[in-house]
Amino acid sequence: MERAKVGKPRRERPVTETHEPDSPLPGWPRSHVDSELTDPDSDECVVVTIHGIRHYLHATTARELQAALGKTLVEYNELCDRTGVPGV
């Protein structure tokens, strides 16, 4: 059990890992993943929401995320082809 320090607010622990919900949330796929442009006064250009957690990214980071996901999904589909499982 943690000690409570008088006068110090409790710090939120950042989320470092998430997993898919046990069953799809209402409104799938938007309830699981979405993206949009940020307000013009924001330092970042894009916000990606995954399972309710908002990630603010520069456009270059968002592009690299797109490339990384594309590469991983190609690998996933190759594995699916080898094992006879439908890919995405």
Buried (B, 14 or more C-beta within 10 A) or exposed (E): EEEEEEEEEEEEEEEEEEEEEEEEEEEEEEBBEBBEEBEEEEEBBBBBBEEEEEBBBEEEBBEEBEEEEEEEEEEEBEEEEEEEEEEE
